[in-house]
């Protein structure tokens, strides 16, 4: 990508400089911006990666929903929501700072920074494994009825699951979504074969599913971890950046607290339904969410590409390109989510019947309403990425606080009065509040300031 401080060949040069300097070939390959075909190819690999990654979990959910009782599948859904919470903490502690800083301020020292993040990822994984297993032991001693096989399986495998996610993100920060897609393909094939074997051997349950998912990441990691570029250096990253962890925490603290509040926007409704209704309705809610999940995951995949690109433009102070790129991203999000909602309206019922063997057919009318959630949150998610790229994650936190407040103030009464339909109403309400709060933070802290910088004389001089 073109650097703003490169001198244009068309500008006049002093005669003395022409005599003293030897002409050098122009570094075309270094400054040339990736073409449209390259961007489309990267986006294709990113979407394929996310589809394969989510596909493994999707297969596991569908097979459990088809073969287990609604009560058993509901317990698995609650246990998986625990993993979603832990993965959001892992994202806050490791992935988000690594993506923003690795793509921005530390991109010239990527290998040293990668070593530090790999060690940190291992430590976090081991800590969460120990914590979950300790919780299981305490529950077995005090309240054994609360210990589910799924929770034990999660405790044994959480480190492997999070390490697989880190490996994929590392390839994105390196600008190699093709390798991330290769990781997810290996994972998907391994999981599919494992699920098939477990089903035929009649050992498929919520415990063995987590073991199969972990096996998928072990195989994928063994095949691709060696492709990470660690480089060779005599100094560790912390020797040259002794104050790094202070900077890391300055960014991560907002993402970290956001991880807690985020649970009230969507995942919290599983627990509200379990508390006020039953685990059968939890299974119903999870079954519907799986069908609207693909569009969310498609934009999660694009976010892996978009966030580093936005962070790079911000680090290089190219705010005009930053705003232009965000506008295209937001337009794509709104258009795709609207088309997806229409597709669910036309195809949701037959797809649900085929996937779940008619077990959840009565949910089809409610699914049509639920499909509006990605549309309501789509533009908000693009502003989420933009605020993170400019290192303003606290405004994302504020948005989730507002959304979580909507869950308590509106979601709980809706669930109590309307049951499962009330949970869907509540999630839609929380999504609207989330996007609205992000819009306020984005307009005041990114969009307006960016336009001020673009139009300022200093910016114009720098651009020349």
matplotlib code that plots the C-alpha trace (Angstrom):
import matplotlib.pyplot as plt

x = [0.0, 1.2, 2.9, 1.9, 5.5, 6.8, 8.0, 6.1, 8.5, 6.7, 7.8, 10.8, 14.1, 17.0, 19.9, 22.4, 20.5, 20.6, 24.4, 24.9, 22.3, 22.4, 19.0, 17.3, 14.6, 11.2, 10.0, 6.8, 6.1, 6.3, 4.0, 1.6, -1.8, -3.5, -5.8, -9.4, -8.9, -6.4, -8.9, -11.7, -9.5, -8.6, -12.2, -13.1, -10.5, -11.7, -15.3, -14.3, -12.2, -15.1, -17.6, -15.4, -14.6, -18.2, -19.2, -17.5, -19.4, -22.6, -22.4, -21.8, -24.9, -27.1, -26.1, -26.7, -30.0, -31.2, -30.0, -30.4, -33.4, -34.3, -33.2, -29.8, -29.3, -30.3, -27.7, -25.1, -26.2, -25.7, -22.3, -21.3, -22.4, -19.8, -17.2, -18.5, -17.9, -14.4, -13.5, -14.6, -12.3, -9.5, -10.3, -10.0, -6.8, -5.0, -6.7, -7.9, -4.7, -2.6, -4.7, -4.7, -1.1, 0.4, -1.2, -0.4, 2.3, 4.3, 4.0, 7.7, 8.6, 6.0, 8.1, 9.1, 5.6, 4.2, 6.5, 5.2, 1.5, 2.0, 3.4, 0.6, -2.0, -0.6, -0.7, -4.3, -5.4, -3.8, -5.3, -8.8, -8.4, -7.4, -10.2, -12.9, -11.7, -11.5, -15.1, -16.2, -14.5, -16.2, -19.6, -19.1, -18.4, -21.2, -23.9, -23.2, -26.5, -25.1, -22.1, -22.9, -20.7, -20.5, -18.9, -16.3, -15.5, -15.2, -12.8, -10.5, -10.4, -10.8, -7.0, -7.0, -10.1, -8.7, -5.3, -7.0, -8.7, -5.4, -3.7, -6.3, -6.0, -2.2, -2.4, -4.8, -2.4, 0.3, -2.0, -2.4, -6.1, -5.4, -3.4, -6.2, -8.7, -6.3, -6.4, -10.2, -10.5, -8.3, -10.3, -13.6, -12.7, -11.3, -14.4, -16.8, -15.0, -14.9, -18.7, -19.5, -17.4, -18.9, -22.4, -21.9, -20.2, -23.1, -20.8, -21.9, -22.8, -22.1, -18.8, -17.4, -18.3, -15.9, -13.2, -13.8, -13.6, -10.3, -9.0, -9.8, -7.7, -4.8, -4.6, -4.9, -2.3, 0.1, -0.3, -0.1, 1.6, 5.0, 3.9, 4.0, 6.9, 8.8, 12.0, 15.4, 16.3, 18.6, 16.3, 12.9, 10.0, 9.8, 13.5, 12.9, 9.4, 9.6, 6.4, 4.4, 2.1, 1.0, 0.0, -1.6, -3.7, -4.7, -6.3, -7.4, -9.1, -12.0, -12.3, -12.1, -14.9, -16.9, -16.5, -18.5, -21.2, -21.5, -23.0, -26.2, -26.7, -27.3, -25.8, -27.5, -30.9, -30.0, -29.7, -32.9, -34.8, -33.3, -34.2, -37.7, -38.8, -36.9, -33.9, -36.3, -36.8, -33.0, -32.7, -35.4, -33.6, -30.2, -31.7, -33.0, -29.8, -27.8, -29.8, -29.3, -25.7, -24.2, -24.6, -23.0, -20.1, -19.6, -19.1, -16.9, -14.7, -14.6, -13.8, -10.6, -9.6, -11.2, -9.9, -6.1, -6.8, -8.5, -5.8, -3.1, -4.8, -5.2, -1.5, -0.5, -2.8, -4.7, -8.1, -9.6, -9.0, -10.2, -13.6, -14.0, -13.1, -15.6, -18.4, -18.0, -17.9, -21.0, -22.9, -22.0, -23.1, -26.5, -27.2, -26.1, -28.0, -31.1, -30.9, -30.2, -33.4, -35.4, -33.8, -34.8, -38.3, -38.5, -36.4, -36.2, -39.0, -37.9, -34.2, -35.2, -37.3, -34.4, -31.7, -33.6, -35.7, -38.9, -38.1, -38.3, -40.8, -43.1, -40.5, -40.6, -42.8, -40.6, -37.5, -38.6, -38.7, -35.4, -33.7, -34.0, -31.3, -28.3, -29.8, -30.3, -26.8, -24.9, -24.1, -23.2, -20.7, -18.9, -18.6, -17.4, -14.4, -13.8, -13.7, -11.3, -9.0, -8.6, -7.9, -11.2, -12.6, -14.2, -17.0, -17.7, -17.9, -20.4, -22.5, -22.6, -23.5, -26.5, -27.5, -27.1, -29.2, -31.9, -31.7, -32.4, -35.0, -36.8, -35.6, -36.6, -40.1, -40.5, -39.4, -41.6, -44.7, -44.2, -42.0, -39.7, -41.2, -40.3, -36.7, -36.6, -38.2, -35.7, -32.7, -34.0, -34.4, -30.9, -29.5, -31.2, -29.8, -26.3, -26.2, -27.6, -25.1, -22.2, -23.5, -23.2, -19.6, -18.6, -20.0, -18.4, -15.0, -14.2, -16.3, -16.5, -12.9, -11.7, -13.5, -11.9, -8.5, -9.1, -10.1, -7.4, -4.5, -2.0, -3.6, -3.5, 0.1, 1.0, -0.8, 1.2]
y = [0.0, 3.5, 5.4, 9.0, 10.3, 9.0, 11.7, 11.8, 11.3, 14.2, 16.8, 19.0, 18.1, 20.4, 20.2, 19.6, 16.6, 15.2, 15.3, 13.8, 11.1, 8.0, 7.2, 4.2, 2.0, 2.8, 0.2, -0.5, -3.8, -2.3, 0.7, -0.9, -1.2, -4.7, -4.8, -5.6, -9.2, -9.7, -8.2, -10.4, -13.4, -12.6, -12.0, -15.3, -17.1, -15.3, -16.3, -19.9, -19.9, -18.7, -21.0, -24.1, -23.0, -22.4, -25.4, -27.8, -26.4, -26.3, -30.0, -30.9, -28.8, -30.3, -33.9, -33.3, -31.6, -34.5, -37.3, -36.0, -34.9, -31.2, -31.2, -32.6, -30.4, -27.4, -28.2, -28.4, -25.0, -23.5, -25.1, -23.7, -20.3, -20.6, -21.3, -18.2, -16.1, -17.5, -17.0, -13.4, -13.0, -14.6, -12.3, -9.3, -10.5, -11.7, -11.5, -7.9, -6.2, -8.5, -7.8, -4.0, -3.6, -6.3, -4.7, -1.2, 0.1, -3.2, -4.4, -3.8, -6.1, -8.7, -11.8, -10.6, -9.6, -12.9, -14.9, -12.8, -13.4, -17.2, -17.5, -15.4, -17.5, -20.7, -19.2, -18.0, -21.4, -23.3, -20.8, -21.3, -25.1, -25.1, -22.8, -24.9, -28.2, -26.6, -25.4, -29.0, -30.5, -27.9, -28.6, -32.4, -31.9, -29.4, -29.7, -32.8, -32.3, -29.1, -30.9, -31.7, -33.9, -30.9, -28.7, -31.4, -31.8, -28.0, -27.9, -30.6, -29.0, -25.2, -24.6, -26.4, -24.7, -21.2, -22.0, -23.0, -19.6, -17.9, -19.7, -18.6, -15.0, -15.0, -15.8, -13.0, -10.5, -11.8, -11.1, -14.8, -15.7, -18.6, -20.3, -19.6, -21.2, -24.2, -24.5, -24.4, -26.9, -29.4, -28.8, -29.2, -32.5, -33.9, -32.9, -34.3, -37.6, -37.7, -36.9, -39.6, -42.2, -41.2, -41.4, -44.9, -46.1, -44.7, -42.6, -39.1, -36.9, -33.4, -34.7, -36.5, -33.5, -31.2, -33.9, -34.1, -30.3, -30.3, -33.1, -31.0, -28.2, -30.5, -32.0, -28.6, -27.0, -29.9, -29.3, -25.5, -24.1, -24.4, -21.8, -19.0, -16.6, -16.3, -15.1, -14.9, -12.3, -11.9, -9.6, -10.4, -8.0, -6.9, -6.0, -3.3, -2.5, -2.7, -0.7, -2.8, -4.5, -1.1, -0.1, -3.5, -3.2, 0.4, -1.0, -4.5, -3.2, -1.9, -5.0, -7.1, -5.4, -5.4, -9.2, -9.4, -7.0, -8.6, -11.7, -9.7, -8.8, -12.3, -15.1, -13.8, -14.7, -18.4, -18.0, -15.9, -18.5, -21.3, -19.4, -18.2, -21.0, -24.3, -25.9, -27.1, -23.5, -23.0, -25.7, -24.0, -20.6, -22.3, -24.1, -20.9, -19.0, -21.6, -20.8, -17.1, -17.5, -17.8, -14.2, -13.1, -15.4, -14.1, -10.6, -12.0, -13.4, -10.0, -8.4, -10.4, -8.7, -5.3, -4.6, -4.9, -2.8, -0.1, -0.2, 0.2, 3.2, 4.8, 4.2, 5.8, 8.7, 8.1, 9.0, 9.8, 6.2, 5.0, 6.7, 5.6, 2.0, 2.0, 3.3, 0.4, -2.1, -0.6, -0.7, -4.3, -5.3, -3.7, -5.1, -8.6, -8.8, -7.5, -10.1, -12.8, -11.9, -12.2, -15.6, -16.9, -15.7, -17.8, -20.9, -21.0, -23.5, -26.2, -25.8, -26.1, -29.2, -31.0, -30.1, -31.0, -33.9, -32.0, -31.7, -27.8, -27.2, -25.2, -22.5, -21.5, -18.4, -17.1, -17.7, -15.2, -12.5, -13.7, -13.2, -9.4, -9.5, -9.5, -6.6, -4.5, -5.2, -5.2, -1.6, -1.4, -4.2, -2.1, 0.8, -1.6, -2.5, 1.2, 2.2, -0.6, 0.3, 3.9, 2.4, 3.6, 0.4, 2.1, 3.3, -0.3, -1.1, 1.7, 0.3, -3.1, -1.5, 0.1, -3.1, -5.0, -2.5, -3.1, -6.8, -6.2, -3.5, -4.8, -8.4, -9.9, -8.5, -9.7, -13.2, -13.4, -12.2, -13.7, -16.7, -17.7, -15.1, -12.5, -13.6, -12.9, -9.5, -8.8, -9.7, -7.5, -4.6, -5.2, -5.1, -1.8, -0.2, -1.6, -0.2, 3.2, 3.6, 2.7, 5.2, 8.0, 7.0, 6.5, 9.9, 11.9, 10.2, 8.8, 10.1, 13.8, 14.0, 12.2, 14.8, 17.6, 16.1, 15.5, 19.1, 20.8, 22.6, 20.4, 17.4, 18.9, 19.8, 16.3, 14.7, 16.8]
z = [0.0, -0.8, 2.0, 2.3, 2.7, -0.6, -3.0, -6.3, -9.3, -11.1, -8.5, -9.3, -7.8, -7.0, -9.5, -6.7, -5.6, -9.1, -9.1, -5.7, -5.7, -7.8, -9.4, -7.8, -9.3, -8.0, -5.4, -7.3, -5.6, -2.2, -2.7, -5.2, -3.6, -4.0, -6.9, -6.9, -7.9, -5.0, -2.5, -3.9, -3.6, 0.0, 0.9, -0.7, 1.4, 4.5, 4.0, 3.2, 6.4, 8.6, 6.9, 7.5, 11.0, 11.9, 9.9, 12.3, 15.2, 13.1, 12.3, 15.9, 16.9, 14.2, 15.0, 18.7, 18.1, 15.9, 18.2, 21.8, 23.7, 23.8, 27.5, 26.7, 23.8, 25.9, 28.5, 25.7, 24.4, 27.9, 28.2, 24.8, 25.9, 28.7, 25.9, 24.0, 27.1, 27.7, 24.0, 24.3, 27.3, 25.2, 22.4, 24.7, 26.4, 23.3, 19.9, 19.7, 20.9, 18.8, 15.6, 16.1, 17.3, 15.1, 12.0, 13.1, 15.3, 15.6, 12.0, 11.4, 14.3, 13.7, 14.5, 17.9, 18.7, 17.5, 19.9, 22.8, 21.9, 21.4, 24.9, 26.2, 24.4, 26.0, 29.5, 29.1, 27.7, 30.6, 33.1, 31.7, 31.6, 35.3, 36.3, 34.5, 35.9, 39.4, 39.0, 38.0, 41.0, 43.3, 41.8, 42.1, 45.7, 46.5, 43.8, 41.6, 39.7, 38.2, 36.6, 33.0, 30.7, 28.3, 31.0, 31.8, 28.1, 27.8, 30.7, 29.2, 25.7, 26.1, 25.6, 22.3, 21.1, 21.8, 20.4, 17.1, 17.0, 17.7, 14.9, 12.4, 13.5, 13.3, 9.6, 9.1, 10.8, 8.4, 5.5, 4.6, 4.8, 2.4, 5.2, 7.7, 5.3, 5.1, 8.9, 9.0, 6.1, 8.0, 11.2, 9.4, 7.7, 11.0, 12.9, 10.2, 10.2, 14.1, 14.3, 11.8, 13.6, 17.0, 15.7, 14.2, 17.4, 19.4, 21.6, 20.3, 23.2, 24.6, 26.1, 23.1, 20.9, 22.7, 22.4, 18.6, 18.2, 20.1, 17.9, 14.9, 16.1, 17.1, 13.6, 12.0, 14.3, 13.6, 9.9, 9.7, 12.9, 11.2, 8.6, 11.1, 10.6, 13.8, 12.3, 14.1, 16.6, 19.6, 21.6, 23.0, 22.3, 25.9, 26.0, 23.4, 24.6, 28.4, 28.8, 26.4, 28.8, 30.1, 26.5, 26.0, 29.1, 28.2, 25.0, 26.3, 29.5, 27.5, 25.3, 28.5, 30.3, 27.0, 27.0, 30.2, 29.1, 25.6, 27.2, 28.0, 24.3, 22.9, 25.1, 28.2, 26.7, 26.8, 30.6, 30.9, 28.9, 31.1, 34.3, 33.4, 31.0, 30.6, 28.9, 26.2, 25.1, 25.3, 22.7, 20.6, 20.7, 19.9, 17.0, 15.5, 16.1, 14.2, 11.1, 11.2, 12.2, 8.7, 7.9, 11.2, 10.6, 7.0, 8.5, 11.3, 8.5, 6.7, 10.0, 10.2, 7.0, 7.5, 11.0, 10.1, 7.0, 9.0, 11.7, 9.0, 7.5, 10.9, 11.8, 8.5, 9.1, 5.8, 7.2, 3.9, 2.8, 6.2, 5.8, 2.2, 3.0, 6.0, 3.8, 1.4, 4.2, 5.9, 2.6, 2.0, 5.5, 5.2, 1.7, 2.5, 5.8, 4.1, 1.3, 3.9, 5.9, 2.6, 1.9, 5.4, 4.7, 1.6, 2.5, 6.3, 6.9, 4.5, 5.6, 9.2, 8.5, 6.7, 9.2, 12.3, 10.8, 11.6, 15.3, 15.4, 12.6, 14.9, 15.2, 11.5, 12.0, 14.8, 12.7, 10.1, 12.8, 14.3, 10.9, 11.3, 14.0, 11.7, 9.7, 12.9, 14.1, 10.8, 10.5, 14.2, 13.7, 11.0, 13.4, 16.1, 13.9, 13.0, 16.7, 17.5, 14.6, 15.9, 19.3, 20.9, 22.3, 25.2, 23.0, 22.0, 25.7, 26.1, 23.3, 24.9, 28.3, 26.7, 25.0, 28.2, 30.0, 27.4, 28.1, 31.8, 31.4, 28.4, 27.8, 31.2, 31.1, 27.5, 28.3, 31.4, 29.5, 26.0, 26.6, 23.7, 21.4, 24.1, 24.0, 20.3, 20.8, 23.5, 21.3, 18.5, 21.0, 22.3, 18.8, 18.0, 21.1, 20.4, 16.8, 18.0, 20.7, 18.4, 15.9, 18.5, 19.4, 15.8, 14.5, 17.3, 17.6, 14.1, 11.3, 12.2, 13.3, 10.2, 8.0, 10.0, 9.5, 5.8, 5.2, 7.4, 5.8, 7.6, 6.2, 2.7, 3.0, 4.3, 1.4, -1.1]

ax = plt.figure().add_subplot(projection="3d")
ax.plot(x, y, z, "-o")
ax.set_aspect("equal")
plt.show()
